[in-house]
Amino acid sequence: MKRFAAIAGTFVFTTIAGLTQAAQPNLTIDAFFGTFSGGGVAENEDSIYFATTARDFDVKIAPSGSGFQIDWTSVIRKGGDPKKPNVRRRQTTRTLVPAGAQGVFRCTSSGDPLKGKEMCGAKIKGATLSLFLMRVNKNGIYALQQYDRTLSGTGMKLVFKSTRSGERVRTVSGRLVKTAR
């Protein structure tokens, strides 16, 4: 009986927390403005056989015209000699403007993915800013990247998902701390 009460209590708490979260209003883009730094790990389908990779992140989100600019850097450490590890640094910048609907944005550089150009957009849902990047290659295989940046406490949680024609390629999870406004 005690076990049933514990399970029922957990169910009620989870249900109430879900309702509270569902009722949470969407933030506006200015809530995301600032500079954030942190780290995380990347996993893929082979992670059970091979090591995951460590990542460092820097993200800056700032106003730009009627929209915003987002700059992010990923430092990827993977293998190599411990005295000279393999380190790659990727820097990306996108400028987004309102797309008409509240909390929906489009990249100023967005193109036609069927012509090999990147399609880019973003939306805000609750405390999460999601950025989507999509390309289609000449064989019709599409690649979709999704960056979910969720504000919490003194920073944000990052979840990055990369898929190719619906198949998961990589997932990266991390935490970042706000270091500047």
C-alpha positions in Angstrom: 0.0 0.0 0.0 2.9 2.4 0.8 4.4 1.7 -2.6 1.1 2.5 -4.3 0.8 5.8 -2.4 4.3 6.7 -3.4 3.6 5.9 -7.1 0.3 7.8 -7.0 2.0 10.8 -5.3 4.7 10.8 -8.0 2.0 10.6 -10.7 0.1 13.5 -9.2 3.3 15.6 -8.8 4.4 14.9 -12.4 0.9 15.7 -13.7 0.7 19.0 -11.8 4.3 19.9 -12.9 3.4 19.2 -16.5 0.3 21.4 -16.3 2.3 24.2 -14.7 4.9 23.9 -17.5 2.2 23.8 -20.2 0.6 26.9 -18.8 3.9 28.8 -18.7 3.8 31.8 -21.1 6.3 32.1 -23.9 9.2 34.4 -23.1 10.1 37.2 -25.5 13.4 37.2 -27.4 15.0 39.8 -25.1 14.9 37.3 -22.2 17.6 35.3 -24.1 19.9 38.3 -24.7 23.3 37.8 -23.1 26.6 35.9 -23.3 26.7 32.3 -22.0 29.6 29.8 -21.6 29.7 26.2 -20.6 30.3 22.6 -21.8 28.7 19.3 -22.5 29.1 16.0 -24.2 28.3 14.7 -27.7 26.9 11.2 -28.3 26.0 9.3 -31.5 24.7 5.8 -32.3 28.2 4.4 -31.8 28.7 5.9 -28.4 28.1 2.6 -26.7 31.2 1.3 -28.5 33.3 4.4 -28.7 33.9 7.3 -26.4 31.7 10.4 -26.3 33.4 13.7 -27.1 33.7 16.7 -24.8 32.5 20.1 -26.0 32.9 23.7 -24.8 30.3 26.3 -25.8 30.1 30.0 -26.1 26.8 31.6 -27.1 26.0 35.3 -27.5 22.4 36.5 -28.3 22.0 40.2 -28.9 19.5 42.6 -30.5 19.9 43.3 -34.2 17.4 45.6 -36.0 13.9 44.3 -35.4 15.3 40.8 -34.6 18.4 39.3 -33.0 21.8 37.9 -33.8 23.0 34.7 -32.4 26.7 33.7 -32.4 27.9 30.4 -31.1 31.2 28.6 -30.9 31.8 24.9 -30.3 35.2 23.6 -29.3 35.4 19.9 -30.0 38.0 17.7 -28.3 38.3 14.2 -29.8 41.2 11.8 -29.4 44.8 12.5 -30.4 47.9 12.5 -28.3 47.2 13.7 -24.7 50.0 16.2 -25.1 48.5 17.4 -28.4 44.8 16.5 -28.6 42.7 16.9 -31.7 40.8 20.1 -31.2 38.4 21.7 -33.7 36.7 25.0 -33.3 33.4 25.9 -35.1 32.0 29.4 -35.1 28.6 30.2 -36.5 26.5 33.4 -36.7 22.9 33.9 -37.8 20.8 37.0 -37.9 17.0 36.5 -37.5 14.0 38.7 -37.9 10.3 38.3 -37.0 8.5 36.0 -39.4 5.0 37.3 -38.7 3.7 35.0 -35.9 4.5 35.8 -32.3 7.9 34.2 -31.3 8.7 32.9 -34.8 11.8 34.1 -36.7 13.5 33.5 -40.0 17.1 33.9 -40.8 18.0 36.8 -43.1 20.3 34.3 -45.0 17.7 31.6 -45.4 17.5 30.0 -48.8 15.8 27.3 -50.7 16.9 23.9 -49.3 16.0 22.1 -52.5 18.6 24.3 -54.3 21.4 23.4 -51.8 20.8 26.5 -49.7 20.3 26.4 -46.0 16.8 27.1 -44.6 17.0 28.6 -41.1 14.4 29.7 -38.6 13.7 29.8 -34.9 10.8 29.8 -32.5 10.2 30.4 -28.8 8.1 28.1 -26.8 8.0 28.7 -23.0 11.6 29.3 -21.9 13.1 27.5 -24.9 14.5 29.2 -28.0 14.8 26.6 -30.8 16.9 27.2 -33.9 16.4 25.0 -36.9 18.9 24.6 -39.9 18.0 22.4 -42.9 19.8 21.5 -46.1 18.9 19.0 -48.9 21.7 17.5 -51.0 21.6 16.8 -54.7 20.4 13.2 -54.0 17.4 14.5 -51.9 18.9 13.5 -48.6 18.1 16.1 -46.0 20.0 17.1 -42.9 18.3 18.9 -40.0 20.0 20.5 -37.0 18.0 21.6 -34.0 19.4 23.7 -31.2 17.2 24.0 -28.1 18.4 26.6 -25.7 16.3 26.6 -22.5 16.7 29.3 -19.9 17.0 28.2 -16.3 18.4 29.7 -13.1 21.6 31.5 -13.9 22.1 30.1 -17.4 20.7 27.8 -20.0 20.5 24.2 -21.0 21.5 23.3 -24.5 20.3 20.2 -26.4 21.5 19.9 -30.0 20.1 17.2 -32.3 21.4 16.3 -35.8 19.4 14.0 -38.1 19.9 12.9 -41.6 16.8 11.8 -43.5 15.1 11.1 -40.1 18.0 9.1 -38.6 19.7 10.4 -35.6 23.4 11.4 -36.3 24.4 13.1 -33.1 23.0 14.6 -29.8 24.9 17.1 -27.7 23.7 18.1 -24.2 25.3 20.8 -22.1 24.8 23.5 -19.5 25.9 27.2 -19.9 26.2 29.9 -17.4 25.3 33.5 -18.2 28.6 35.5 -18.1 27.4 38.9 -19.4 24.2 40.8 -20.4 
